[in-house]
Amino acid sequence: MLDSDLFSVKDQVVLITGASRGIGQALAVGFAKAGAKVICASSREGGTRKTEELILQQGGTVKSVYADLSDHAAVVKMSHDALACFGKIDILINNGGTISRFPAAEYPFDEFQKVIDVNLNSAFQISQIIGQKMIEAGHGKIINIASMLSYTGGLTVPAYTASKHAIAGLTKALANEWAAKNIQVNAIAPGYFATDNTQALRDNPERNQEILKRIPTGAWGQPKQLVGAAIFLGSTASDYVNGHILAVDGGWLAR
């Protein structure tokens, strides 16, 4: 008989960045439904109000924090604010991110730097601050949100691609150092999901069809379809999973 607690995240405290919409919102609502205490983070004060409402409507427990993830000092403050919400964080999900599209030959360097700051540097900062507390507590789960562009190069998104390759590497580096501390660090690489980040692709008939033809399921993913993978990586079911990049892509990589 399956241990009923194996996949439980009940009463665990989870911090999710980029929780105002899309994947982050779906994960926040999913963890709340599973009984976790959720801390929603977004780039501005009040940015997660809709997510909070969805959680409260189902009787969940939620608090919010905010920071511009390109601002080093703001990220540090937000991390400490999050720790103060419930006195601990058991599960950290680094989901906050941004994307900017320009041909590589014309890519503005300030845009490149912003994407790296938001997608990569903030994830390290938050992981370091929260990770220190996890080490003291003797346990923890960190889940980074990678991408199909952790594996491929993409088109007109050199900064995003660089950041998501780096997120995969950071996941493995932290896992190597913290596995012995009973902290599991893994990543989820979503395939092509219907979110704000992919709106431009879905609005381009040619690119939309190219992508759909490669996905064996023949459909774009929906954010709620990532919840199961995140619950697994946030629960004791994944205690011997470390440094892994879990693709949730409808079979895109299999093609």
C-alpha positions in Angstrom: 0.0 0.0 0.0 1.3 3.5 -0.9 2.4 5.6 2.0 -0.3 8.4 2.1 2.3 10.9 3.4 4.8 10.2 0.6 3.5 13.0 -1.7 2.2 15.2 1.1 3.2 18.9 1.3 0.6 19.6 4.0 1.6 22.4 6.4 4.9 22.9 4.4 5.8 26.5 3.7 6.5 27.2 0.1 7.8 30.4 -1.5 7.0 30.9 -5.2 8.4 33.8 -7.2 6.6 35.0 -10.3 3.3 34.0 -8.7 1.1 36.7 -10.1 0.0 34.7 -13.2 0.8 31.8 -15.5 3.0 29.0 -14.2 3.7 30.7 -10.8 0.0 31.2 -10.2 -0.9 27.7 -11.1 1.8 26.3 -8.8 0.7 28.6 -5.9 -2.9 27.5 -6.2 -1.9 23.8 -6.6 0.3 23.8 -3.5 -2.4 25.6 -1.5 -4.9 22.9 -2.6 -2.5 20.3 -1.3 -2.4 21.9 2.1 0.8 24.0 1.9 1.2 27.5 3.3 2.0 29.6 0.3 4.1 32.8 0.1 3.5 34.5 -3.3 6.1 36.8 -4.7 5.8 39.2 -7.5 7.7 42.2 -8.9 5.4 44.8 -7.3 3.4 45.3 -4.1 -0.1 43.8 -4.6 1.0 42.0 -7.8 -0.3 38.6 -6.5 -3.7 39.8 -5.4 -5.6 37.6 -7.9 -3.5 34.6 -6.9 -4.2 35.3 -3.2 -7.9 35.5 -3.9 -7.9 32.2 -5.7 -6.1 30.6 -2.7 -8.4 32.1 -0.1 -11.5 31.1 -2.0 -10.5 27.5 -1.4 -9.7 28.0 2.3 -5.9 28.1 1.8 -3.2 30.0 3.7 -1.3 32.7 1.8 0.9 35.7 2.3 2.7 37.9 -0.2 6.0 39.6 -0.7 7.5 41.5 -3.6 10.7 42.6 -5.3 12.0 43.7 -8.6 14.1 40.7 -9.4 16.7 42.8 -11.3 17.4 44.8 -8.1 19.9 43.1 -5.9 19.0 44.9 -2.7 15.3 44.4 -3.2 15.8 40.6 -3.8 17.7 40.4 -0.5 14.9 42.2 1.4 12.2 40.1 -0.2 14.0 36.9 0.8 14.1 38.0 4.4 10.5 39.2 4.3 9.5 35.8 3.0 11.3 34.0 5.8 9.6 36.2 8.4 6.1 35.3 7.1 5.9 31.9 8.8 9.4 31.7 10.4 10.7 29.2 7.8 10.6 28.1 4.2 10.5 24.4 3.4 10.2 24.6 -0.3 11.5 27.3 -2.6 10.3 27.6 -6.2 12.4 30.0 -8.3 9.9 30.7 -11.1 10.1 34.4 -11.6 11.5 35.4 -15.0 11.4 37.6 -18.0 12.1 37.3 -21.8 13.1 39.8 -24.4 13.2 39.1 -28.1 15.7 40.7 -30.5 18.0 39.3 -33.2 21.4 38.5 -31.6 23.2 41.1 -33.8 20.9 43.8 -32.5 20.3 42.7 -28.9 20.6 45.7 -26.5 23.1 44.9 -23.8 21.0 46.5 -21.1 18.1 44.1 -22.1 20.6 41.2 -22.0 21.8 42.2 -18.5 18.2 42.6 -17.2 17.2 39.1 -18.4 20.3 37.6 -16.7 19.7 39.5 -13.5 16.0 38.5 -13.3 16.2 34.9 -14.5 19.6 33.8 -13.1 21.1 36.2 -10.5 18.0 36.5 -8.5 17.5 32.7 -8.4 21.0 32.3 -6.9 20.5 35.2 -4.4 17.2 33.8 -3.2 18.5 30.2 -3.1 21.6 31.3 -1.1 19.6 33.2 1.5 16.9 30.6 1.9 19.4 27.8 1.5 21.3 29.0 4.5 18.2 28.6 6.7 17.5 25.2 5.1 21.0 24.0 6.1 20.3 25.2 9.7 17.0 23.3 9.7 18.5 20.2 8.2 16.1 19.9 5.3 14.7 21.7 2.3 13.5 21.5 -1.3 14.5 23.9 -4.0 12.8 23.8 -7.4 14.2 25.9 -10.2 12.1 26.5 -13.3 14.2 25.8 -16.3 13.1 25.6 -19.9 13.3 23.7 -23.2 15.8 26.5 -23.9 18.0 24.8 -21.2 18.6 22.3 -24.0 18.5 24.2 -27.2 19.4 27.6 -28.5 16.1 29.1 -29.7 15.8 32.1 -32.0 16.1 35.8 -31.0 16.3 35.0 -27.3 20.0 34.7 -26.6 19.7 36.2 -23.1 16.8 33.9 -22.1 18.6 30.9 -23.5 21.8 31.8 -21.6 19.9 32.2 -18.4 18.0 28.9 -18.7 21.2 27.0 -19.6 22.7 28.5 -16.5 19.7 27.6 -14.3 20.3 24.0 -15.2 23.9 24.3 -14.2 23.1 26.2 -11.0 20.6 23.4 -10.1 23.4 20.8 -10.4 26.0 22.9 -8.6 23.7 23.6 -5.6 22.7 19.9 -5.5 26.3 18.8 -5.3 27.0 21.1 -2.3 23.7 20.7 -0.4 22.7 17.0 -1.0 24.6 16.0 2.1 22.7 18.7 4.1 19.4 16.9 3.2 18.4 19.6 0.7 17.2 18.4 -2.7 17.8 20.9 -5.5 16.1 20.1 -8.8 14.5 21.8 -11.8 11.4 21.5 -13.9 11.9 22.3 -17.6 8.4 23.2 -19.0 7.8 22.5 -22.6 5.7 24.9 -24.6 3.0 26.2 -22.3 0.3 28.7 -22.9 1.6 31.7 -20.9 2.5 35.3 -21.4 6.1 34.3 -22.3 4.9 32.2 -25.3 2.2 34.6 -26.5 4.3 35.9 -29.4 5.0 32.3 -30.5 1.3 31.4 -30.4 0.4 34.5 -32.3 2.7 33.6 -35.1 0.8 31.0 -37.3 4.0 29.5 -38.8 5.8 29.1 -35.5 2.7 27.9 -33.7 2.3 25.1 -36.2 6.0 24.2 -36.2 5.8 23.8 -32.4 2.6 21.9 -32.4 3.9 19.4 -35.0 6.8 18.5 -32.8 4.7 18.0 -29.6 3.4 14.4 -29.6 0.4 15.4 -27.6 -0.4 18.0 -30.3 -1.3 20.7 -27.9 0.3 23.5 -25.8 0.6 22.7 -22.2 -1.6 24.4 -19.5 0.1 25.7 -16.4 -1.9 23.5 -14.0 -0.2 20.5 -15.7 3.0 21.4 -14.0 1.6 21.1 -10.5 2.0 17.3 -10.2 5.7 17.4 -11.0 6.3 20.3 -8.5 4.4 18.5 -5.7 6.6 15.4 -6.4 9.8 17.4 -6.2 8.5 19.3 -3.1 7.5 16.1 -1.2 9.4 13.3 0.6 8.7 11.2 -2.5 11.7 12.9 -4.1 14.2 12.6 -1.2 16.7 10.7 -3.4 16.3 12.9 -6.4 18.9 15.6 -6.7 20.4 17.7 -9.4 17.7 16.5 -11.9 16.1 18.5 -14.7 12.6 17.1 -15.1 11.1 17.9 -18.5 7.4 18.3 -18.5 7.0 18.9 -22.3 4.2 16.6 -23.7 7.0 14.6 -25.4 8.7 17.5 -27.2 12.2 16.3 -26.4 11.4 12.8 -27.5 11.0 14.1 -31.1 
